[in-house]
Amino acid sequence: MPRIVTIRTVAERAGCSIATVSRVINRSAPTSADVEARVRAAIDELGFRPSEIGRALKTLKTRTVGVLIPSLTNPVFAASVAGVQAAARERRHTLLLTATDYDPGAEAELVETLVAQNVAGLVLTVACASQNATLDLLEAESIPFVLVHNEPEGDARAAVCVDNAAATSALTEAMIAAGHRRIAYLAGRFATSDRSLRRYEGYRAAMQKAGLVAAAPLELDYLGDAPSHAAALAGLFGEASAPTAALCSNDLLALSVTGALRDLGIRVPDHVSVAGFDGIALGRAMSPSLATVDTPTRLMGERAVEMLFEMIETGAAPRVERLPFSLRPGGTLAAAPKRSRRQDPTPPTPLNP
């Protein structure tokens, strides 16, 4: 598979910073002849194509905010976009919206497309906030952006999120308190969601704190359906020592897993308890209701825009704002069965019918 060439790749080859490469490409500031020659040579050797991001800096900005999310079908992102839109309209700005469909490789092109429309700034949910060449380039070009849902390492990048690890740790502890000892972690693929990885870290910490064995994550496609998830779960939940609980890295995955378990003849929560993460309204409407971590998704979008315009208008430094979360008990989380489902068909008592 050919290597993706980014401005970071050029900087590494030329032995200089990303900002220096940007200055050479856009002629935005003087550099020494030696440095410029190294950068030009690296560009030629690597076949690097400068992006629209730098070109857009010289043009007039519009009253538009660019928004990139992973999925148009997940209600958690719809709620965040609603918050972004409300806050942007208060400032007489409109939105340009696009989605990656959980494809990290699409991020660079889609962000370039947004920036080429001369947006005032960006609100983004990316696959990985800490190691991301597109975000590196935006920073090098001083294009303002705020991450939403992502939780970057340190506070160098602006973000509005929750403490994903702490929230999942609290939910895991609730499962342990209900008597569960074999708890599976079912995750969206870590390569497409750093939130999924952070939540697994919280699960693992809670299990280790309780003296329990943290299971290796079972990574599933977020965009998969119940039949495909059932095929992936059949082996895990067909074992004699099958988990009595499944912790899922988001609510949509938890809903699909619940359906997949039903297709396998496994009742929730009679045989296996299930919990998600996000707190989407659909989880309340299902029966039994979904146990989950409730997050202020619309408020995340609103605060992201407020933070973005603080950066644009006052030059405020990037910061990470972590909003509060809460556990939402639901009927999918019950006391652990005293016997395996093969031994005792009597359903356990739900913690919150």
C-alpha positions in Angstrom: 0.0 0.0 0.0 1.6 3.4 -1.0 2.5 5.7 1.7 0.3 8.8 2.2 2.4 11.9 1.8 1.5 14.8 4.0 3.1 18.0 5.0 4.5 16.2 8.0 6.2 13.7 5.7 7.8 16.6 3.8 9.0 18.2 7.0 10.6 15.0 8.2 12.4 14.5 4.9 13.6 18.1 4.8 14.6 18.1 8.5 12.5 21.1 9.5 9.2 22.0 11.1 5.7 21.8 9.5 5.4 25.5 9.8 8.6 26.0 7.8 7.3 23.8 5.0 4.0 25.8 5.0 6.0 29.1 4.8 7.9 27.8 1.8 4.8 26.5 0.0 2.8 29.6 0.5 5.6 32.1 0.5 4.1 33.6 3.6 7.4 34.4 5.3 11.1 34.4 4.4 13.3 31.3 4.9 17.0 30.7 4.2 18.0 29.5 0.8 19.3 26.2 2.2 16.1 25.4 4.0 13.9 26.3 1.0 16.1 24.1 -1.3 15.7 21.2 1.1 11.9 21.7 1.3 11.6 22.0 -2.5 13.7 18.9 -3.0 11.6 16.9 -0.5 8.4 18.0 -2.2 9.8 16.8 -5.6 11.1 13.5 -4.2 7.9 12.7 -2.4 5.5 13.9 -5.0 3.7 16.0 -2.5 0.7 18.0 -3.7 0.0 21.1 -1.6 -3.5 21.3 -0.2 -6.2 23.8 -0.5 -5.7 24.7 3.1 -2.8 27.0 2.6 -4.3 28.6 -0.5 -7.5 29.5 1.3 -5.6 31.8 3.8 -5.2 34.6 1.2 -8.9 34.8 0.5 -11.9 36.4 2.3 -13.5 34.3 4.9 -17.3 33.6 4.6 -19.9 33.6 7.4 -19.8 29.8 7.4 -18.6 27.2 9.8 -17.3 23.9 8.4 -18.4 20.8 10.2 -16.9 17.3 9.9 -18.5 14.3 11.7 -18.0 10.5 11.4 -21.6 9.6 10.6 -24.8 11.2 9.4 -26.8 8.2 10.8 -25.7 8.3 14.5 -28.1 10.5 16.6 -25.3 11.5 18.9 -23.6 13.5 16.1 -27.0 14.8 14.9 -27.5 16.3 18.3 -24.1 17.9 18.4 -24.6 19.4 14.9 -27.9 20.8 16.1 -26.0 22.5 18.9 -23.4 23.8 16.4 -26.1 25.1 14.2 -27.9 26.9 17.0 -24.8 28.6 18.2 -23.6 29.5 14.7 -27.0 31.1 13.8 -26.8 33.3 16.9 -23.6 34.7 15.2 -25.2 34.9 11.8 -23.2 32.0 10.4 -24.4 29.0 8.5 -23.0 25.5 8.3 -21.2 23.4 5.7 -21.6 19.8 6.8 -19.8 16.6 5.7 -19.2 13.1 7.1 -16.3 10.6 6.8 -18.4 7.4 7.3 -15.7 6.4 9.9 -13.0 6.4 7.1 -9.9 8.1 8.5 -8.5 8.3 5.0 -11.3 10.6 3.9 -10.6 13.3 6.5 -7.8 15.2 4.7 -9.8 15.6 1.5 -13.0 16.5 3.2 -11.3 19.1 5.4 -9.6 20.6 2.4 -12.9 20.8 0.6 -14.4 22.7 3.6 -11.4 25.1 3.9 -11.5 25.7 0.2 -15.0 27.2 0.7 -13.3 29.9 2.9 -15.1 28.9 6.1 -14.5 31.1 9.2 -13.4 28.0 11.2 -14.1 24.3 11.7 -15.8 22.0 14.2 -14.5 18.5 13.8 -14.8 15.0 15.1 -11.9 13.0 13.7 -10.6 9.4 14.0 -7.6 10.3 16.2 -7.1 13.7 17.7 -3.5 13.2 18.9 -1.8 11.8 15.8 -3.4 13.6 12.9 -1.6 15.1 9.9 -4.7 17.2 8.9 -4.9 18.8 12.3 -1.1 19.4 12.1 -1.6 21.3 8.9 -4.5 23.4 10.2 -2.4 24.4 13.2 0.6 25.2 10.9 -1.7 27.5 8.9 -3.4 29.0 11.9 -6.8 27.9 10.8 -9.1 27.8 13.8 -10.8 24.6 14.7 -12.4 22.9 17.7 -12.8 19.2 18.2 -16.1 17.8 19.6 -16.3 14.4 21.2 -12.5 13.8 20.7 -10.4 14.0 23.8 -6.9 15.0 22.7 -3.8 14.2 24.8 -2.9 17.3 26.8 -4.6 20.6 26.2 -2.8 21.7 23.1 -5.8 21.3 20.8 -9.2 22.9 21.4 -11.9 20.4 22.3 -15.2 19.9 24.0 -15.8 16.4 25.3 -16.4 14.3 28.3 -13.9 12.2 30.3 -14.4 9.1 28.3 -12.3 6.9 30.4 -13.8 8.0 33.7 -17.4 7.6 32.4 -16.8 4.1 31.1 -15.0 3.2 34.4 -18.1 4.3 36.3 -20.4 2.2 34.1 -18.1 -0.8 34.5 -18.2 -0.4 38.2 -22.0 -0.4 38.1 -21.9 -3.7 36.2 -19.5 -5.1 38.8 -21.7 -3.9 41.6 -24.6 -5.9 40.0 -22.5 -9.0 40.4 -21.0 -9.3 36.9 -17.5 -10.7 36.7 -17.2 -11.7 33.1 -17.8 -8.5 31.2 -17.0 -8.2 27.5 -16.0 -5.0 25.9 -17.4 -4.6 22.4 -15.9 -1.6 20.6 -16.1 0.3 17.4 -12.7 -0.1 15.6 -10.0 1.8 17.5 -8.5 3.0 14.2 -11.7 4.8 13.4 -12.5 6.2 16.8 -10.1 7.3 19.5 -13.2 7.7 21.8 -13.7 3.9 21.6 -10.1 3.4 22.7 -10.3 5.8 25.6 -13.5 4.1 26.8 -11.8 0.7 26.7 -9.0 2.2 28.9 -11.7 3.2 31.4 -13.2 -0.3 31.3 -9.8 -1.9 31.8 -8.9 0.3 34.7 -12.2 -0.5 36.5 -11.8 -4.2 36.0 -8.2 -4.2 37.3 -9.2 -2.1 40.3 -11.8 -4.8 41.2 -9.2 -7.6 40.7 -10.9 -8.9 37.6 -9.5 -9.9 34.3 -10.2 -7.3 31.6 -11.2 -9.0 28.4 -9.4 -8.1 25.1 -11.7 -5.8 23.1 -13.8 -7.3 20.3 -13.7 -4.6 17.6 -16.8 -4.3 15.4 -17.8 -2.1 12.5 -19.9 0.8 13.8 -21.8 0.7 10.5 -22.4 -3.0 10.6 -25.9 -4.4 11.2 -27.3 -7.0 13.7 -26.7 -10.0 11.4 -23.0 -9.2 10.8 -22.6 -8.5 14.5 -24.3 -11.8 15.4 -21.8 -13.6 13.3 -19.0 -11.9 15.2 -20.5 -12.6 18.6 -21.5 -16.2 18.1 -18.2 -17.7 19.2 -17.8 -15.4 22.3 -21.3 -15.9 23.6 -21.4 -19.6 22.7 -18.7 -20.6 25.2 -19.5 -22.3 28.5 -17.8 -19.4 30.3 -19.5 -16.7 28.2 -19.7 -13.2 29.5 -22.7 -12.2 31.6 -22.5 -8.6 30.5 -21.4 -6.7 27.4 -20.2 -3.1 27.6 -20.4 -1.4 24.2 -18.5 1.7 23.1 -21.6 3.6 21.9 -25.3 3.3 22.1 -26.0 2.4 18.4 -23.5 -0.4 18.7 -25.3 -1.5 21.9 -28.7 -1.5 20.2 -27.3 -3.6 17.3 -25.6 -6.0 19.8 -28.9 -6.4 21.6 -30.5 -7.4 18.4 -27.6 -9.7 17.5 -27.8 -11.5 20.8 -31.6 -11.9 20.3 -30.8 -13.5 16.9 -28.5 -15.9 18.7 -31.3 -16.9 21.2 -29.7 -14.9 24.0 -32.1 -12.6 25.9 -31.2 -9.2 27.2 -31.0 -8.8 30.2 -32.3 -12.3 31.1 -29.1 -14.0 29.9 -26.7 -11.1 29.2 -26.8 -7.5 30.4 -25.9 -4.8 27.8 -24.9 -1.1 28.2 -23.8 1.6 25.8 -22.4 5.1 25.8 -23.8 8.5 24.7 -27.4 8.6 26.0 -29.3 8.8 22.7 -33.0 9.2 23.0 -33.7 6.0 21.1 -32.2 4.1 24.0 -35.0 5.3 26.3 -37.6 4.3 23.8 -36.6 0.7 23.4 -37.9 -2.0 25.7 -36.1 -2.8 27.9 -34.5 0.7 28.0 -30.8 0.9 27.4 -28.4 1.4 30.3 -25.8 4.0 29.2 -23.6 6.9 29.9 -25.6 10.1 29.3 -23.5 12.8 27.7 -24.6 16.4 26.9 -24.1 16.1 23.1 -26.1 19.2 22.0 -24.2 21.3 24.6 -20.9 20.0 23.2 -21.8 21.5 19.8 -22.9 24.8 21.3 -19.8 25.1 23.4 -17.6 24.1 20.5 -18.9 27.1 18.5 -18.5 29.4 21.5 -14.9 28.3 21.9 -14.3 28.6 18.2 -15.4 32.3 18.1 -13.4 33.1 21.2 -10.3 31.9 19.3 -11.3 33.8 16.1 -12.3 37.1 17.8 -10.0 37.4 20.8 -7.1 35.0 19.9 -8.0 32.8 22.9 -5.6 29.9 23.3 -6.9 26.4 22.6 -8.1 24.4 25.6 -10.0 21.2 26.4 -13.4 21.6 28.1 -14.7 18.4 29.7 -18.5 18.5 30.3 -20.2 16.4 33.0 -21.7 13.0 32.3 -24.1 10.8 34.3 -25.1 7.1 34.3 -28.5 6.3 33.0 -29.8 3.1 34.5 -31.8 1.0 32.2 -33.6 -2.3 31.9 -30.8 -3.9 29.8 -28.6 -4.0 32.9 -29.7 -6.6 35.5 -28.1 -8.5 38.3 -25.8 -11.2 37.1 -27.5 -14.6 36.7 -26.4 -17.0 39.4 -26.1 -19.9 36.9 -25.3 -20.0 33.2 -28.2 -19.7 30.8 -27.8 -23.4 30.0 -28.4 -24.3 33.7 -31.2 -22.0 34.7 -33.8 -20.5 32.4 -35.2 -18.3 35.2 -34.6 -14.7 34.2 -32.7 -12.4 36.7 -34.3 -9.3 38.1 -33.6 -6.1 36.2 -32.0 -3.3 38.2 -34.3 -0.7 36.6 -37.2 -2.2 34.6 
